[in-house]
Amino acid sequence: MPLVLQALVIGVLQGLTEFLPISSSAHLIVVPEFLGWNDPFLNSAGFDVMLHAGTLLALLAYFWRDLLRLLAAWFASLRDQRIGADPDRRLAWLIVVTMIPGAVLGVALESFFDTFFRQHIILVAIFLALGAGILWFTEQIAFLRRGLDQIDVRDAIVIGVAQAFALFPGFSRSGMTIAAGLYTGLTREAAARFSFLMGTPIIAGAAFWKARELVYAGLPTAEILALAAGMLGAAVAGLLAIVFLLDYLRRNTTAPFIGERLVMAALVVAFVLAR
């Protein structure tokens, strides 16, 4: 398959799995292995940055009004040196709280996460199954009564720590943060919405952090069309995944995603044993 089409497929996969609770990192490690796609470009810093840029565009396209309102509220709180009773100021600062665990762990162990699990993909299967178990457990105990306006600092810390654990391929950032939201009593839709809002600065930070590698490596202009295809695929698929999941979780449980994770884990084990 031409590199441009491979890049497009990987971009679509990134966009879907970044927002559906099934783990983008696991699928991006495992699917190219399954298909025998081993072009170095698909693991390059430039392509990684474009995939993150694509998913960031999806978030901005859907949540731009919310994000502008929260950003304005955050700056206003800095100006006034108070949060007060403003729910937007409060939510903006709670999102900041959720970012801290993942940012610290990601910066400290970036090279470990980028390389270790590509060499030990059986661990990805274990994390996929564990993540499925966590989602199933939180579905059983969830009382689904709280909205975004009822999130407090304790909830933000719990969800932020869950987001940090999602750095391990297979757990899933959206999966773990939605599970943590259910654990704290949020409705499924509120848990997903908060997951996406708090994911915006994390995904933006990851894109800018990884972009520093391009300062040294340079943008691979020979593959500029493949870069554009990957980013476009991630953006369009990501936007569709956001729209779908928020609507789906208003009326349904996360059961299909739990099932997909278990099937994917079994396929990974079978693939490893067959090699």
C-alpha atoms as an extended CHARMM CRD file, in Angstrom:
* protein
*
       275  EXT
         1         1  MET       CA              0.0000000000        0.0000000000        0.0000000000  PROA      1               0.0000000000
         2         2  PRO       CA              1.3560000000        3.4800000000       -0.8340000000  PROA      2               0.0000000000
         3         3  LEU       CA              2.7370000000        5.4300000000        2.1310000000  PROA      3               0.0000000000
         4         4  VAL       CA              0.1140000000        8.1700000000        1.7380000000  PROA      4               0.0000000000
         5         5  LEU       CA             -2.7160000000        5.6450000000        2.1390000000  PROA      5               0.0000000000
         6         6  GLN       CA             -0.9640000000        4.0270000000        5.1030000000  PROA      6               0.0000000000
         7         7  ALA       CA             -0.6600000000        7.4630000000        6.6990000000  PROA      7               0.0000000000
         8         8  LEU       CA             -4.3530000000        8.1580000000        6.0550000000  PROA      8               0.0000000000
         9         9  VAL       CA             -5.4030000000        4.8450000000        7.6230000000  PROA      9               0.0000000000
        10        10  ILE       CA             -3.2040000000        5.4630000000       10.6630000000  PROA      10              0.0000000000
        11        11  GLY       CA             -4.6140000000        8.9950000000       10.9460000000  PROA      11              0.0000000000
        12        12  VAL       CA             -8.1950000000        7.7240000000       10.8850000000  PROA      12              0.0000000000
        13        13  LEU       CA             -7.2610000000        5.0890000000       13.4690000000  PROA      13              0.0000000000
        14        14  GLN       CA             -5.6860000000        7.7670000000       15.6740000000  PROA      14              0.0000000000
        15        15  GLY       CA             -8.7410000000       10.0060000000       15.4490000000  PROA      15              0.0000000000
        16        16  LEU       CA            -11.2030000000        7.2500000000       16.3020000000  PROA      16              0.0000000000
        17        17  THR       CA             -9.2350000000        5.5890000000       19.0830000000  PROA      17              0.0000000000
        18        18  GLU       CA             -8.0800000000        8.8330000000       20.7200000000  PROA      18              0.0000000000
        19        19  PHE       CA            -11.6550000000        9.6410000000       21.6980000000  PROA      19              0.0000000000
        20        20  LEU       CA            -13.3940000000        6.2700000000       21.8630000000  PROA      20              0.0000000000
        21        21  PRO       CA            -12.4110000000        4.4940000000       25.1210000000  PROA      21              0.0000000000
        22        22  ILE       CA            -10.3490000000        1.7760000000       23.4070000000  PROA      22              0.0000000000
        23        23  SER       CA             -6.7650000000        3.1650000000       23.4950000000  PROA      23              0.0000000000
        24        24  SER       CA             -5.1460000000        4.9960000000       20.6050000000  PROA      24              0.0000000000
        25        25  SER       CA             -1.5920000000        4.1270000000       21.6540000000  PROA      25              0.0000000000
        26        26  ALA       CA             -2.3820000000        0.3950000000       21.7680000000  PROA      26              0.0000000000
        27        27  HSD       CA             -3.9730000000        0.3990000000       18.3160000000  PROA      27              0.0000000000
        28        28  LEU       CA             -1.1860000000        2.5050000000       16.8180000000  PROA      28              0.0000000000
        29        29  ILE       CA              1.4060000000        0.0470000000       18.1170000000  PROA      29              0.0000000000
        30        30  VAL       CA             -0.4580000000       -3.1340000000       17.2610000000  PROA      30              0.0000000000
        31        31  VAL       CA             -2.2650000000       -2.4490000000       13.9520000000  PROA      31              0.0000000000
        32        32  PRO       CA              0.8800000000       -1.5340000000       11.9450000000  PROA      32              0.0000000000
        33        33  GLU       CA              2.4820000000       -4.6950000000       13.3800000000  PROA      33              0.0000000000
        34        34  PHE       CA             -0.4840000000       -6.7740000000       12.2030000000  PROA      34              0.0000000000
        35        35  LEU       CA             -0.3520000000       -5.2480000000        8.7280000000  PROA      35              0.0000000000
        36        36  GLY       CA              3.4180000000       -5.3550000000        8.3920000000  PROA      36              0.0000000000
        37        37  TRP       CA              3.7190000000       -1.5930000000        7.9720000000  PROA      37              0.0000000000
        38        38  ASN       CA              7.2490000000       -0.8900000000        9.1550000000  PROA      38              0.0000000000
        39        39  ASP       CA              8.1630000000        2.2870000000        7.2750000000  PROA      39              0.0000000000
        40        40  PRO       CA             10.2360000000        4.4670000000        9.6770000000  PROA      40              0.0000000000
        41        41  PHE       CA              8.1230000000        7.4590000000        8.6630000000  PROA      41              0.0000000000
        42        42  LEU       CA              5.1050000000        6.0230000000       10.5090000000  PROA      42              0.0000000000
        43        43  ASN       CA              7.1220000000        6.1400000000       13.7540000000  PROA      43              0.0000000000
        44        44  SER       CA              8.7690000000        9.4920000000       13.0330000000  PROA      44              0.0000000000
        45        45  ALA       CA              8.4940000000       12.5920000000       15.2000000000  PROA      45              0.0000000000
        46        46  GLY       CA              7.0020000000       14.5590000000       12.3140000000  PROA      46              0.0000000000
        47        47  PHE       CA              4.1740000000       12.0970000000       11.7350000000  PROA      47              0.0000000000
        48        48  ASP       CA              3.4740000000       11.8240000000       15.4660000000  PROA      48              0.0000000000
        49        49  VAL       CA              3.1610000000       15.5930000000       15.7170000000  PROA      49              0.0000000000
        50        50  MET       CA              0.7450000000       15.6970000000       12.7710000000  PROA      50              0.0000000000
        51        51  LEU       CA             -1.4530000000       13.0110000000       14.3320000000  PROA      51              0.0000000000
        52        52  HSD       CA             -1.6310000000       14.9890000000       17.5720000000  PROA      52              0.0000000000
        53        53  ALA       CA             -2.3530000000       18.1520000000       15.5930000000  PROA      53              0.0000000000
        54        54  GLY       CA             -5.2090000000       16.3730000000       13.8340000000  PROA      54              0.0000000000
        55        55  THR       CA             -6.8750000000       15.2360000000       17.0600000000  PROA      55              0.0000000000
        56        56  LEU       CA             -6.3430000000       18.7080000000       18.5270000000  PROA      56              0.0000000000
        57        57  LEU       CA             -8.1350000000       20.2150000000       15.5120000000  PROA      57              0.0000000000
        58        58  ALA       CA            -11.0520000000       17.8420000000       16.1450000000  PROA      58              0.0000000000
        59        59  LEU       CA            -11.3570000000       19.0340000000       19.7430000000  PROA      59              0.0000000000
        60        60  LEU       CA            -11.1070000000       22.6910000000       18.7460000000  PROA      60              0.0000000000
        61        61  ALA       CA            -13.7240000000       22.2520000000       16.0160000000  PROA      61              0.0000000000
        62        62  TYR       CA            -16.2580000000       20.7650000000       18.4380000000  PROA      62              0.0000000000
        63        63  PHE       CA            -15.5020000000       22.5720000000       21.6960000000  PROA      63              0.0000000000
        64        64  TRP       CA            -14.2110000000       25.9600000000       20.5070000000  PROA      64              0.0000000000
        65        65  ARG       CA            -16.9940000000       27.9240000000       22.2120000000  PROA      65              0.0000000000
        66        66  ASP       CA            -16.5340000000       26.0880000000       25.5180000000  PROA      66              0.0000000000
        67        67  LEU       CA            -12.7580000000       26.4070000000       25.3320000000  PROA      67              0.0000000000
        68        68  LEU       CA            -12.8290000000       30.1470000000       24.5840000000  PROA      68              0.0000000000
        69        69  ARG       CA            -15.2500000000       30.6900000000       27.4670000000  PROA      69              0.0000000000
        70        70  LEU       CA            -13.1180000000       28.6510000000       29.8810000000  PROA      70              0.0000000000
        71        71  LEU       CA             -9.9000000000       30.3190000000       28.7440000000  PROA      71              0.0000000000
        72        72  ALA       CA            -11.4270000000       33.7720000000       29.2420000000  PROA      72              0.0000000000
        73        73  ALA       CA            -12.6600000000       32.7210000000       32.6900000000  PROA      73              0.0000000000
        74        74  TRP       CA             -9.2060000000       31.3980000000       33.6240000000  PROA      74              0.0000000000
        75        75  PHE       CA             -7.4830000000       34.6450000000       32.6270000000  PROA      75              0.0000000000
        76        76  ALA       CA            -10.1550000000       36.6090000000       34.4870000000  PROA      76              0.0000000000
        77        77  SER       CA             -9.4470000000       34.6070000000       37.6350000000  PROA      77              0.0000000000
        78        78  LEU       CA             -5.7510000000       35.4240000000       37.3280000000  PROA      78              0.0000000000
        79        79  ARG       CA             -6.5450000000       39.0960000000       36.8100000000  PROA      79              0.0000000000
        80        80  ASP       CA             -8.8990000000       39.2480000000       39.7980000000  PROA      80              0.0000000000
        81        81  GLN       CA             -6.8950000000       36.7450000000       41.8570000000  PROA      81              0.0000000000
        82        82  ARG       CA            -10.0670000000       34.9370000000       42.7770000000  PROA      82              0.0000000000
        83        83  ILE       CA            -12.3370000000       32.1890000000       41.4870000000  PROA      83              0.0000000000
        84        84  GLY       CA            -15.4760000000       33.1590000000       43.3570000000  PROA      84              0.0000000000
        85        85  ALA       CA            -18.7870000000       31.5850000000       42.4200000000  PROA      85              0.0000000000
        86        86  ASP       CA            -18.1590000000       31.6460000000       38.6620000000  PROA      86              0.0000000000
        87        87  PRO       CA            -18.6630000000       28.0300000000       37.4320000000  PROA      87              0.0000000000
        88        88  ASP       CA            -16.4560000000       28.6250000000       34.3740000000  PROA      88              0.0000000000
        89        89  ARG       CA            -13.5420000000       29.8540000000       36.4890000000  PROA      89              0.0000000000
        90        90  ARG       CA            -13.9740000000       26.8670000000       38.7540000000  PROA      90              0.0000000000
        91        91  LEU       CA            -14.1060000000       24.3720000000       35.8730000000  PROA      91              0.0000000000
        92        92  ALA       CA            -11.0820000000       25.9720000000       34.1930000000  PROA      92              0.0000000000
        93        93  TRP       CA             -8.9710000000       25.5480000000       37.3260000000  PROA      93              0.0000000000
        94        94  LEU       CA            -10.2000000000       21.9920000000       37.8520000000  PROA      94              0.0000000000
        95        95  ILE       CA             -8.9740000000       21.1830000000       34.3340000000  PROA      95              0.0000000000
        96        96  VAL       CA             -5.5800000000       22.6300000000       35.2930000000  PROA      96              0.0000000000
        97        97  VAL       CA             -5.5290000000       20.3100000000       38.3230000000  PROA      97              0.0000000000
        98        98  THR       CA             -6.2060000000       17.2560000000       36.1390000000  PROA      98              0.0000000000
        99        99  MET       CA             -3.2340000000       18.0840000000       33.8850000000  PROA      99              0.0000000000
       100       100  ILE       CA             -0.5410000000       17.8960000000       36.5660000000  PROA      100             0.0000000000
       101       101  PRO       CA             -0.1430000000       14.0960000000       37.1090000000  PROA      101             0.0000000000
       102       102  GLY       CA             -0.0550000000       13.2460000000       33.3950000000  PROA      102             0.0000000000
       103       103  ALA       CA              2.2580000000       16.1200000000       32.5080000000  PROA      103             0.0000000000
       104       104  VAL       CA              4.7770000000       15.1740000000       35.2010000000  PROA      104             0.0000000000
       105       105  LEU       CA              4.7490000000       11.4700000000       34.3420000000  PROA      105             0.0000000000
       106       106  GLY       CA              4.8250000000       12.0990000000       30.5920000000  PROA      106             0.0000000000
       107       107  VAL       CA              7.8210000000       14.4420000000       30.7090000000  PROA      107             0.0000000000
       108       108  ALA       CA              9.7270000000       12.2220000000       33.1490000000  PROA      108             0.0000000000
       109       109  LEU       CA              9.2310000000        8.9570000000       31.2420000000  PROA      109             0.0000000000
       110       110  GLU       CA              8.6600000000       10.0780000000       27.6460000000  PROA      110             0.0000000000
       111       111  SER       CA             11.3940000000        7.9590000000       26.0410000000  PROA      111             0.0000000000
       112       112  PHE       CA             10.3080000000        4.9120000000       28.0590000000  PROA      112             0.0000000000
       113       113  PHE       CA              6.6980000000        5.1580000000       26.8440000000  PROA      113             0.0000000000
       114       114  ASP       CA              7.8100000000        5.8140000000       23.2600000000  PROA      114             0.0000000000
       115       115  THR       CA             10.0040000000        2.7200000000       22.9360000000  PROA      115             0.0000000000
       116       116  PHE       CA              9.4940000000        0.0560000000       25.6130000000  PROA      116             0.0000000000
       117       117  PHE       CA              5.9650000000       -1.0630000000       24.7270000000  PROA      117             0.0000000000
       118       118  ARG       CA              6.7320000000       -1.3140000000       21.0090000000  PROA      118             0.0000000000
       119       119  GLN       CA              9.2240000000       -4.0190000000       21.9940000000  PROA      119             0.0000000000
       120       120  HSD       CA              6.8910000000       -5.7740000000       24.4700000000  PROA      120             0.0000000000
       121       121  ILE       CA              3.4410000000       -5.6460000000       22.8980000000  PROA      121             0.0000000000
       122       122  ILE       CA              2.1520000000       -8.4870000000       25.0770000000  PROA      122             0.0000000000
       123       123  LEU       CA              1.9710000000       -5.8380000000       27.8240000000  PROA      123             0.0000000000
       124       124  VAL       CA             -0.3750000000       -3.8570000000       25.6030000000  PROA      124             0.0000000000
       125       125  ALA       CA             -2.7770000000       -6.8270000000       25.6470000000  PROA      125             0.0000000000
       126       126  ILE       CA             -2.6070000000       -6.9320000000       29.4410000000  PROA      126             0.0000000000
       127       127  PHE       CA             -3.3720000000       -3.2070000000       29.7280000000  PROA      127             0.0000000000
       128       128  LEU       CA             -6.2350000000       -3.4960000000       27.2290000000  PROA      128             0.0000000000
       129       129  ALA       CA             -7.7960000000       -6.2350000000       29.3690000000  PROA      129             0.0000000000
       130       130  LEU       CA             -7.1650000000       -4.3720000000       32.6290000000  PROA      130             0.0000000000
       131       131  GLY       CA             -8.7140000000       -1.2380000000       31.1470000000  PROA      131             0.0000000000
       132       132  ALA       CA            -11.7590000000       -3.2590000000       30.1130000000  PROA      132             0.0000000000
       133       133  GLY       CA            -12.0530000000       -4.5600000000       33.6700000000  PROA      133             0.0000000000
       134       134  ILE       CA            -11.8290000000       -1.0570000000       35.1170000000  PROA      134             0.0000000000
       135       135  LEU       CA            -14.5350000000        0.2390000000       32.7720000000  PROA      135             0.0000000000
       136       136  TRP       CA            -16.7610000000       -2.7310000000       33.6150000000  PROA      136             0.0000000000
       137       137  PHE       CA            -16.2670000000       -2.2290000000       37.3690000000  PROA      137             0.0000000000
       138       138  THR       CA            -17.0660000000        1.4800000000       37.2860000000  PROA      138             0.0000000000
       139       139  GLU       CA            -20.1780000000        0.7800000000       35.2150000000  PROA      139             0.0000000000
       140       140  GLN       CA            -21.3740000000       -1.5640000000       37.9870000000  PROA      140             0.0000000000
       141       141  ILE       CA            -20.9210000000        0.9520000000       40.7960000000  PROA      141             0.0000000000
       142       142  ALA       CA            -21.7700000000        4.1770000000       38.9410000000  PROA      142             0.0000000000
       143       143  PHE       CA            -24.7770000000        6.1340000000       40.2360000000  PROA      143             0.0000000000
       144       144  LEU       CA            -24.7410000000        8.6380000000       37.3220000000  PROA      144             0.0000000000
       145       145  ARG       CA            -26.2890000000       11.6320000000       39.0780000000  PROA      145             0.0000000000
       146       146  ARG       CA            -23.7280000000       14.4240000000       38.8270000000  PROA      146             0.0000000000
       147       147  GLY       CA            -23.0700000000       16.9380000000       36.0780000000  PROA      147             0.0000000000
       148       148  LEU       CA            -20.0340000000       19.0620000000       35.1970000000  PROA      148             0.0000000000
       149       149  ASP       CA            -21.1770000000       21.7870000000       37.5950000000  PROA      149             0.0000000000
       150       150  GLN       CA            -20.7960000000       19.3690000000       40.5320000000  PROA      150             0.0000000000
       151       151  ILE       CA            -17.1530000000       18.3270000000       39.9560000000  PROA      151             0.0000000000
       152       152  ASP       CA            -14.8710000000       19.2590000000       42.8690000000  PROA      152             0.0000000000
       153       153  VAL       CA            -11.1220000000       19.2410000000       43.5080000000  PROA      153             0.0000000000
       154       154  ARG       CA            -11.1290000000       15.6630000000       44.7840000000  PROA      154             0.0000000000
       155       155  ASP       CA            -12.8450000000       14.4970000000       41.5980000000  PROA      155             0.0000000000
       156       156  ALA       CA            -10.3250000000       16.4180000000       39.4790000000  PROA      156             0.0000000000
       157       157  ILE       CA             -7.4160000000       14.7470000000       41.2870000000  PROA      157             0.0000000000
       158       158  VAL       CA             -8.9330000000       11.2620000000       40.8220000000  PROA      158             0.0000000000
       159       159  ILE       CA             -9.5970000000       11.8610000000       37.1190000000  PROA      159             0.0000000000
       160       160  GLY       CA             -6.1680000000       13.4830000000       36.6420000000  PROA      160             0.0000000000
       161       161  VAL       CA             -4.3980000000       10.4740000000       38.1460000000  PROA      161             0.0000000000
       162       162  ALA       CA             -6.4720000000        8.1910000000       35.8780000000  PROA      162             0.0000000000
       163       163  GLN       CA             -5.3080000000       10.2590000000       32.9000000000  PROA      163             0.0000000000
       164       164  ALA       CA             -1.6790000000        9.7490000000       33.9670000000  PROA      164             0.0000000000
       165       165  PHE       CA             -2.1060000000        5.9600000000       34.0310000000  PROA      165             0.0000000000
       166       166  ALA       CA             -3.3950000000        6.1780000000       30.4710000000  PROA      166             0.0000000000
       167       167  LEU       CA              0.1770000000        6.8550000000       29.3250000000  PROA      167             0.0000000000
       168       168  PHE       CA              0.5840000000        3.0680000000       29.4330000000  PROA      168             0.0000000000
       169       169  PRO       CA             -0.5770000000        1.8130000000       25.9970000000  PROA      169             0.0000000000
       170       170  GLY       CA             -3.8270000000       -0.0920000000       26.3170000000  PROA      170             0.0000000000
       171       171  PHE       CA             -5.3960000000        1.7580000000       29.2340000000  PROA      171             0.0000000000
       172       172  SER       CA             -6.7020000000        4.6330000000       27.0260000000  PROA      172             0.0000000000
       173       173  ARG       CA             -6.8180000000        8.2660000000       28.0790000000  PROA      173             0.0000000000
       174       174  SER       CA            -10.5070000000        8.6400000000       27.3170000000  PROA      174             0.0000000000
       175       175  GLY       CA            -11.2680000000        5.2010000000       28.7550000000  PROA      175             0.0000000000
       176       176  MET       CA             -9.5640000000        5.8230000000       32.0760000000  PROA      176             0.0000000000
       177       177  THR       CA            -10.8670000000        9.3700000000       32.5130000000  PROA      177             0.0000000000
       178       178  ILE       CA            -14.4230000000        8.3300000000       31.6490000000  PROA      178             0.0000000000
       179       179  ALA       CA            -14.1200000000        5.3950000000       34.0830000000  PROA      179             0.0000000000
       180       180  ALA       CA            -12.8310000000        7.7540000000       36.7820000000  PROA      180             0.0000000000
       181       181  GLY       CA            -15.6860000000       10.1310000000       36.0450000000  PROA      181             0.0000000000
       182       182  LEU       CA            -18.1920000000        7.3100000000       36.4620000000  PROA      182             0.0000000000
       183       183  TYR       CA            -16.4730000000        6.3480000000       39.7240000000  PROA      183             0.0000000000
       184       184  THR       CA            -17.0320000000        9.8710000000       41.0590000000  PROA      184             0.0000000000
       185       185  GLY       CA            -20.7190000000        9.7320000000       40.1250000000  PROA      185             0.0000000000
       186       186  LEU       CA            -20.7630000000       11.7200000000       36.8920000000  PROA      186             0.0000000000
       187       187  THR       CA            -23.2460000000       10.8180000000       34.1980000000  PROA      187             0.0000000000
       188       188  ARG       CA            -21.6810000000        9.0600000000       31.2210000000  PROA      188             0.0000000000
       189       189  GLU       CA            -22.1050000000       12.1060000000       28.9860000000  PROA      189             0.0000000000
       190       190  ALA       CA            -20.6590000000       14.4650000000       31.6210000000  PROA      190             0.0000000000
       191       191  ALA       CA            -17.7070000000       12.1160000000       32.1710000000  PROA      191             0.0000000000
       192       192  ALA       CA            -16.9990000000       12.0240000000       28.4180000000  PROA      192             0.0000000000
       193       193  ARG       CA            -17.3890000000       15.7950000000       28.0060000000  PROA      193             0.0000000000
       194       194  PHE       CA            -15.0370000000       16.4770000000       30.9010000000  PROA      194             0.0000000000
       195       195  SER       CA            -12.6000000000       13.9230000000       29.4810000000  PROA      195             0.0000000000
       196       196  PHE       CA            -12.5340000000       15.7700000000       26.1490000000  PROA      196             0.0000000000
       197       197  LEU       CA            -12.2360000000       19.2320000000       27.7010000000  PROA      197             0.0000000000
       198       198  MET       CA             -9.3730000000       18.1890000000       29.9770000000  PROA      198             0.0000000000
       199       199  GLY       CA             -7.7540000000       16.3290000000       27.1090000000  PROA      199             0.0000000000
       200       200  THR       CA             -7.4520000000       19.4560000000       24.9650000000  PROA      200             0.0000000000
       201       201  PRO       CA             -4.5100000000       21.0520000000       26.8380000000  PROA      201             0.0000000000
       202       202  ILE       CA             -2.8680000000       17.6510000000       27.3180000000  PROA      202             0.0000000000
       203       203  ILE       CA             -3.0510000000       16.8140000000       23.6070000000  PROA      203             0.0000000000
       204       204  ALA       CA             -1.9070000000       20.3280000000       22.6900000000  PROA      204             0.0000000000
       205       205  GLY       CA              0.9710000000       20.0330000000       25.1500000000  PROA      205             0.0000000000
       206       206  ALA       CA              1.9720000000       16.6440000000       23.7670000000  PROA      206             0.0000000000
       207       207  ALA       CA              1.9750000000       18.0190000000       20.2240000000  PROA      207             0.0000000000
       208       208  PHE       CA              4.1320000000       21.0210000000       21.1360000000  PROA      208             0.0000000000
       209       209  TRP       CA              6.4320000000       18.9170000000       23.3100000000  PROA      209             0.0000000000
       210       210  LYS       CA              7.0420000000       16.3810000000       20.5580000000  PROA      210             0.0000000000
       211       211  ALA       CA              7.4050000000       19.1580000000       17.9760000000  PROA      211             0.0000000000
       212       212  ARG       CA             10.6670000000       20.1560000000       19.6460000000  PROA      212             0.0000000000
       213       213  GLU       CA             12.2000000000       17.0450000000       18.0630000000  PROA      213             0.0000000000
       214       214  LEU       CA             11.5340000000       18.5690000000       14.6630000000  PROA      214             0.0000000000
       215       215  VAL       CA             13.8640000000       21.4440000000       15.5030000000  PROA      215             0.0000000000
       216       216  TYR       CA             16.6920000000       18.9220000000       15.3760000000  PROA      216             0.0000000000
       217       217  ALA       CA             15.3600000000       16.3820000000       12.8770000000  PROA      217             0.0000000000
       218       218  GLY       CA             13.6490000000       18.7800000000       10.4880000000  PROA      218             0.0000000000
       219       219  LEU       CA             10.2820000000       18.3160000000        8.8120000000  PROA      219             0.0000000000
       220       220  PRO       CA             10.4270000000       15.4270000000        6.3210000000  PROA      220             0.0000000000
       221       221  THR       CA              9.2760000000       17.4420000000        3.2850000000  PROA      221             0.0000000000
       222       222  ALA       CA              9.6050000000       14.4000000000        1.0130000000  PROA      222             0.0000000000
       223       223  GLU       CA              6.5900000000       12.9240000000        2.8080000000  PROA      223             0.0000000000
       224       224  ILE       CA              4.5890000000       16.1560000000        3.0770000000  PROA      224             0.0000000000
       225       225  LEU       CA              1.5320000000       14.5920000000        1.3890000000  PROA      225             0.0000000000
       226       226  ALA       CA              1.6010000000       11.6600000000        3.8200000000  PROA      226             0.0000000000
       227       227  LEU       CA              1.8660000000       14.0850000000        6.7490000000  PROA      227             0.0000000000
       228       228  ALA       CA             -1.1660000000       16.0020000000        5.4880000000  PROA      228             0.0000000000
       229       229  ALA       CA             -3.1170000000       12.7570000000        4.9370000000  PROA      229             0.0000000000
       230       230  GLY       CA             -2.4030000000       11.5770000000        8.4850000000  PROA      230             0.0000000000
       231       231  MET       CA             -3.4310000000       14.8960000000       10.0230000000  PROA      231             0.0000000000
       232       232  LEU       CA             -6.6050000000       15.1490000000        7.9310000000  PROA      232             0.0000000000
       233       233  GLY       CA             -7.5950000000       11.5730000000        8.7360000000  PROA      233             0.0000000000
       234       234  ALA       CA             -7.0700000000       12.1540000000       12.4640000000  PROA      234             0.0000000000
       235       235  ALA       CA             -9.0230000000       15.4280000000       12.4290000000  PROA      235             0.0000000000
       236       236  VAL       CA            -12.0780000000       14.1780000000       10.5350000000  PROA      236             0.0000000000
       237       237  ALA       CA            -12.2580000000       10.7900000000       12.2800000000  PROA      237             0.0000000000
       238       238  GLY       CA            -11.6730000000       12.4470000000       15.6500000000  PROA      238             0.0000000000
       239       239  LEU       CA            -14.5180000000       14.9180000000       15.1550000000  PROA      239             0.0000000000
       240       240  LEU       CA            -16.8730000000       12.1140000000       14.1310000000  PROA      240             0.0000000000
       241       241  ALA       CA            -15.8170000000       10.0720000000       17.1730000000  PROA      241             0.0000000000
       242       242  ILE       CA            -16.5190000000       12.9790000000       19.5480000000  PROA      242             0.0000000000
       243       243  VAL       CA            -19.9720000000       13.6100000000       18.0630000000  PROA      243             0.0000000000
       244       244  PHE       CA            -20.8180000000        9.9070000000       18.1300000000  PROA      244             0.0000000000
       245       245  LEU       CA            -19.6020000000        9.1830000000       21.6660000000  PROA      245             0.0000000000
       246       246  LEU       CA            -21.3140000000       12.1370000000       23.3490000000  PROA      246             0.0000000000
       247       247  ASP       CA            -24.6060000000       11.2000000000       21.6940000000  PROA      247             0.0000000000
       248       248  TYR       CA            -24.1740000000        7.4750000000       22.3080000000  PROA      248             0.0000000000
       249       249  LEU       CA            -23.4100000000        7.8090000000       26.0270000000  PROA      249             0.0000000000
       250       250  ARG       CA            -26.5840000000        9.7900000000       26.6780000000  PROA      250             0.0000000000
       251       251  ARG       CA            -28.5200000000        6.5430000000       26.3550000000  PROA      251             0.0000000000
       252       252  ASN       CA            -26.0650000000        3.6500000000       26.4420000000  PROA      252             0.0000000000
       253       253  THR       CA            -23.3160000000        2.0470000000       28.5120000000  PROA      253             0.0000000000
       254       254  THR       CA            -19.6760000000        1.5500000000       27.5550000000  PROA      254             0.0000000000
       255       255  ALA       CA            -20.2510000000       -2.2170000000       27.0710000000  PROA      255             0.0000000000
       256       256  PRO       CA            -19.3580000000       -2.3280000000       23.3290000000  PROA      256             0.0000000000
       257       257  PHE       CA            -16.0190000000       -0.6660000000       24.0260000000  PROA      257             0.0000000000
       258       258  ILE       CA            -15.3000000000       -3.1100000000       26.8300000000  PROA      258             0.0000000000
       259       259  GLY       CA            -15.9490000000       -5.9270000000       24.3760000000  PROA      259             0.0000000000
       260       260  GLU       CA            -13.7200000000       -4.3820000000       21.6900000000  PROA      260             0.0000000000
       261       261  ARG       CA            -10.8750000000       -4.0580000000       24.1690000000  PROA      261             0.0000000000
       262       262  LEU       CA            -11.1200000000       -7.7300000000       25.1490000000  PROA      262             0.0000000000
       263       263  VAL       CA            -11.2320000000       -8.8470000000       21.5110000000  PROA      263             0.0000000000
       264       264  MET       CA             -8.2240000000       -6.6670000000       20.7000000000  PROA      264             0.0000000000
       265       265  ALA       CA             -6.3250000000       -8.0570000000       23.6940000000  PROA      265             0.0000000000
       266       266  ALA       CA             -7.0160000000      -11.6210000000       22.5310000000  PROA      266             0.0000000000
       267       267  LEU       CA             -5.8450000000      -10.7730000000       18.9930000000  PROA      267             0.0000000000
       268       268  VAL       CA             -2.6210000000       -9.3080000000       20.3470000000  PROA      268             0.0000000000
       269       269  VAL       CA             -1.9210000000      -12.4530000000       22.3880000000  PROA      269             0.0000000000
       270       270  ALA       CA             -2.6630000000      -14.6550000000       19.3490000000  PROA      270             0.0000000000
       271       271  PHE       CA             -0.3980000000      -12.5240000000       17.1780000000  PROA      271             0.0000000000
       272       272  VAL       CA              2.4750000000      -12.7080000000       19.6670000000  PROA      272             0.0000000000
       273       273  LEU       CA              2.1480000000      -16.4900000000       20.0560000000  PROA      273             0.0000000000
       274       274  ALA       CA              2.0200000000      -17.0070000000       16.3010000000  PROA      274             0.0000000000
       275       275  ARG       CA              5.2140000000      -15.0540000000       15.5820000000  PROA      275             0.0000000000
